[in-house]
Amino acid sequence: MAVNHVRSKSSNGKRLVQSKLNINNETILKCPKCEMKYSPNSIDDVATHKKYHDLHINGRNWSQTWGIPIHDTTSSTIIATPSSSPFKTGKSVNNKNNERIVMIQENKPAEVKAMLEIMDIVNQELNAPQDENNFWRKPNAEHQGKAIVYIKDKKAVGAITVEVLKQHKCRWMIYETRTLVEHVRPQFTLGISRIWVCRAQRGKGIAEKLLDAARISAIPGQNVDKMKLAWSQPSDSGGRLAKKYNGVKHKSGHILIPCYL
């Protein structure tokens, strides 16, 4: 097997490297942006890569009719709403860019299917299990969890799934060492199963807005405190987000992050 590298420059001047693997005289490319491997000689591979690449980098196309606009229960306003919404428009999230946050309706097959496609991308990126969606996708699962999506310019560019926690799952995690604090059983309310923002929209505060939206809307009639939101095995980038969002400094000098098993 031979490995070749094709070098090129991106639009921002950074040098990108596209790997070419020759396996039994068949060329396999690895995309330098979305990191998917595919055969440029296979029509199916090329089509699959195009779909995966666009979703991974730019998000998934999203219908204006999908999802329920999320309300800020503390002020009776809508965090974000489509222009066609029958609800009274309140405080919007950068509405001039057609941005809104919606909750997936588990009894709407098209919405669930679109969210599952996003979760496929998220789980591939995190090397996480693909079968952890039942808590939000089952009908009548109001008290188990929710899936929430951030929409921008008719694309789903960010998503979060949260589940209602049982106390025996809750722990504190030491940020610096990624180890759990023994013999302490804190009480947290919501667990962040997955949180994701497409690559083109990262660093714009979307993840924090998704976290805030989840806290105020996942449990009907309850505004969950920031410190009652726990993380599930955060990645490196997820750990940094957790530290910034609700990490606390212990008297030992370590940063503690709410987490769950």
C-alpha positions as CSV (number, residue, x, y, z in Angstrom):
1,M,0.0,0.0,0.0
2,A,1.4,3.4,-1.0
3,V,0.4,6.8,0.5
4,N,0.7,10.0,-1.4
5,H,-0.2,13.5,-0.4
6,V,-1.7,16.2,-2.6
7,R,-1.1,19.7,-1.2
8,S,-3.2,22.8,-2.0
9,K,-4.1,26.1,-0.5
10,S,-7.5,26.9,0.9
11,S,-9.3,30.2,0.4
12,N,-7.9,31.6,3.7
13,G,-4.3,30.8,2.6
14,K,-3.9,27.7,4.9
15,R,-2.2,24.8,3.3
16,L,-4.4,21.7,3.2
17,V,-3.2,18.1,2.7
18,Q,-5.3,15.6,0.9
19,S,-4.1,12.0,1.5
20,K,-4.3,9.4,-1.3
21,L,-4.1,5.8,-0.3
22,N,-3.4,3.3,-3.1
23,I,-4.9,-0.1,-2.0
24,N,-4.6,-2.8,-4.7
25,N,-4.3,0.0,-7.3
26,E,-7.5,1.7,-6.1
27,T,-7.1,5.3,-5.0
28,I,-8.7,6.3,-1.7
29,L,-8.8,9.9,-0.8
30,K,-9.2,11.4,2.7
31,C,-10.9,14.9,2.6
32,P,-8.7,17.4,4.5
33,K,-11.8,19.3,5.8
34,C,-14.4,16.7,6.7
35,E,-11.8,13.8,7.1
36,M,-14.0,11.3,5.2
37,K,-12.3,8.6,3.2
38,Y,-13.8,7.8,-0.2
39,S,-12.9,6.5,-3.7
40,P,-12.9,9.3,-6.4
41,N,-13.6,6.5,-9.0
42,S,-16.8,5.4,-7.3
43,I,-20.0,7.4,-8.2
44,D,-21.6,6.3,-4.9
45,D,-18.6,7.2,-2.9
46,V,-18.3,10.7,-4.5
47,A,-22.0,11.3,-3.9
48,T,-21.8,10.1,-0.3
49,H,-18.8,12.3,0.4
50,K,-20.5,15.4,-1.1
51,K,-23.5,14.9,1.2
52,Y,-21.4,14.2,4.2
53,H,-19.0,17.0,3.5
54,D,-21.7,19.7,3.1
55,L,-23.6,18.6,6.3
56,H,-20.4,18.4,8.3
57,I,-19.1,21.8,7.2
58,N,-22.2,23.8,6.6
59,G,-25.1,22.0,8.3
60,R,-28.2,20.3,7.1
61,N,-31.0,21.9,5.0
62,W,-34.0,22.6,7.2
63,S,-37.6,23.3,6.5
64,Q,-39.2,26.4,7.8
65,T,-42.1,24.2,9.1
66,W,-39.9,21.9,11.3
67,G,-39.7,22.3,15.0
68,I,-41.4,24.3,17.7
69,P,-40.0,27.8,18.4
70,I,-38.5,28.0,21.9
71,H,-39.8,30.4,24.5
72,D,-37.9,32.2,27.2
73,T,-40.2,31.3,30.1
74,T,-38.7,34.0,32.4
75,S,-39.8,36.8,30.1
76,S,-42.6,35.2,28.1
77,T,-40.7,35.9,24.8
78,I,-39.5,33.7,22.1
79,I,-35.8,33.2,21.9
80,A,-36.0,32.8,18.1
81,T,-38.9,32.4,15.7
82,P,-39.4,32.0,11.9
83,S,-41.1,34.9,10.2
84,S,-44.1,32.8,9.4
85,S,-44.6,31.8,13.1
86,P,-48.1,32.6,14.5
87,F,-46.4,33.4,17.9
88,K,-45.7,37.0,18.9
89,T,-42.1,37.8,18.1
90,G,-40.1,38.6,21.2
91,K,-36.4,38.8,21.7
92,S,-34.7,37.0,18.7
93,V,-31.3,35.5,18.1
94,N,-29.7,37.7,15.5
95,N,-33.0,37.7,13.5
96,K,-31.5,39.7,10.6
97,N,-29.6,36.6,9.6
98,N,-32.7,34.4,9.8
99,E,-31.6,32.6,12.9
100,R,-33.9,30.7,15.2
101,I,-33.9,27.8,17.7
102,V,-36.5,25.1,17.6
103,M,-37.4,21.9,19.5
104,I,-37.8,18.6,17.6
105,Q,-41.4,17.2,17.8
106,E,-41.0,13.5,18.4
107,N,-44.3,12.8,16.7
108,K,-43.2,14.4,13.4
109,P,-41.3,11.7,11.3
110,A,-39.6,14.2,9.0
111,E,-38.2,16.2,11.9
112,V,-36.9,13.1,13.7
113,K,-35.3,11.8,10.5
114,A,-33.5,15.0,9.8
115,M,-32.3,15.2,13.5
116,L,-31.1,11.5,13.3
117,E,-29.0,12.4,10.2
118,I,-27.4,15.2,12.2
119,M,-26.8,12.8,15.1
120,D,-25.0,10.4,12.7
121,I,-22.5,13.2,11.8
122,V,-22.1,14.1,15.5
123,N,-21.5,10.5,16.6
124,Q,-19.0,9.9,13.8
125,E,-17.1,13.0,14.7
126,L,-17.0,12.0,18.4
127,N,-16.6,8.3,17.8
128,A,-19.7,7.9,20.0
129,P,-22.4,5.2,20.0
130,Q,-25.1,5.6,17.4
131,D,-28.0,4.2,19.4
132,E,-28.4,6.8,22.1
133,N,-31.4,8.7,20.7
134,N,-34.4,7.0,22.3
135,F,-34.7,9.4,25.2
136,W,-35.7,12.2,22.8
137,R,-37.3,10.5,19.8
138,K,-39.8,8.2,21.5
139,P,-43.4,9.5,21.4
140,N,-44.7,10.9,24.7
141,A,-41.1,11.3,25.9
142,E,-41.7,14.7,27.4
143,H,-40.1,13.8,30.7
144,Q,-37.1,11.9,29.3
145,G,-35.3,14.4,27.1
146,K,-35.4,16.8,24.1
147,A,-33.6,17.5,20.9
148,I,-33.0,21.1,19.9
149,V,-31.7,22.6,16.7
150,Y,-30.1,26.0,15.8
151,I,-31.2,27.2,12.4
152,K,-29.4,29.8,10.3
153,D,-30.1,30.7,6.7
154,K,-32.4,27.6,6.3
155,K,-29.7,25.2,7.6
156,A,-29.4,23.4,10.9
157,V,-26.0,24.5,11.9
158,G,-26.1,23.3,15.6
159,A,-27.8,20.8,17.7
160,I,-28.1,19.6,21.3
161,T,-29.8,16.6,22.9
162,V,-30.5,16.6,26.7
163,E,-32.0,14.0,29.0
164,V,-33.5,14.2,32.4
165,L,-31.1,12.7,35.0
166,K,-31.4,10.3,37.9
167,Q,-29.4,11.3,40.9
168,H,-27.3,8.1,41.0
169,K,-25.7,9.1,37.7
170,C,-24.4,12.5,38.8
171,R,-20.8,13.2,39.5
172,W,-18.2,16.0,39.6
173,M,-15.3,15.7,37.2
174,I,-11.9,17.3,37.7
175,Y,-11.3,19.2,34.4
176,E,-7.5,19.0,34.4
177,T,-7.3,15.3,34.9
178,R,-10.7,14.1,33.5
179,T,-11.2,12.0,36.7
180,L,-14.3,11.8,38.8
181,V,-14.5,13.0,42.4
182,E,-15.1,9.9,44.6
183,H,-17.7,9.7,47.4
184,V,-19.6,12.8,46.3
185,R,-23.0,12.6,44.8
186,P,-24.3,16.0,43.6
187,Q,-27.7,16.6,42.2
188,F,-28.1,17.7,38.6
189,T,-31.2,18.0,36.6
190,L,-30.3,17.8,32.9
191,G,-27.6,15.8,31.1
192,I,-26.1,17.0,27.8
193,S,-25.9,13.8,25.7
194,R,-24.6,15.6,22.6
195,I,-23.8,19.1,21.5
196,W,-22.5,20.0,18.1
197,V,-22.0,23.0,15.8
198,C,-21.0,22.6,12.1
199,R,-17.4,23.6,11.4
200,A,-18.3,26.8,9.4
201,Q,-20.2,28.2,12.3
202,R,-18.0,27.4,15.3
203,G,-16.7,30.2,17.5
204,K,-19.8,32.3,17.1
205,G,-21.5,31.6,20.4
206,I,-24.0,29.1,19.0
207,A,-23.2,26.3,21.5
208,E,-23.8,28.6,24.4
209,K,-27.2,29.7,23.0
210,L,-28.2,26.0,22.6
211,L,-27.3,25.3,26.2
212,D,-29.4,28.3,27.4
213,A,-32.3,27.1,25.2
214,A,-32.1,23.6,26.6
215,R,-32.1,24.9,30.2
216,I,-35.3,26.9,29.7
217,S,-37.3,24.6,27.5
218,A,-36.4,20.9,28.1
219,I,-38.6,20.5,31.1
220,P,-42.0,22.2,30.8
221,G,-42.5,24.9,33.3
222,Q,-39.0,24.7,34.7
223,N,-36.0,27.0,34.1
224,V,-33.0,24.8,35.0
225,D,-30.1,26.6,36.7
226,K,-26.9,26.6,34.8
227,M,-25.2,24.6,37.6
228,K,-27.8,21.8,37.3
229,L,-26.7,21.1,33.7
230,A,-24.3,18.1,33.5
231,W,-22.0,16.8,30.7
232,S,-21.5,13.3,29.4
233,Q,-17.8,12.4,28.8
234,P,-17.0,15.7,27.1
235,S,-14.4,15.8,24.2
236,D,-11.5,18.2,24.4
237,S,-13.5,21.0,22.8
238,G,-16.6,20.0,24.9
239,G,-14.5,20.1,28.0
240,R,-13.3,23.7,27.2
241,L,-17.0,24.7,26.6
242,A,-18.0,23.1,29.9
243,K,-15.2,24.9,31.8
244,K,-16.4,28.2,30.3
245,Y,-20.1,27.6,30.7
246,N,-20.5,26.1,34.2
247,G,-17.2,25.0,35.5
248,V,-16.4,26.0,39.1
249,K,-13.1,26.5,40.9
250,H,-12.6,24.3,43.9
251,K,-10.6,25.4,47.0
252,S,-7.9,23.0,45.8
253,G,-7.4,25.1,42.8
254,H,-8.9,22.6,40.4
255,I,-11.8,23.3,38.0
256,L,-14.8,21.0,38.6
257,I,-17.3,20.2,35.9
258,P,-20.8,18.8,36.5
259,C,-21.0,15.5,34.7
260,Y,-23.0,12.2,34.6
261,L,-22.4,8.6,33.9
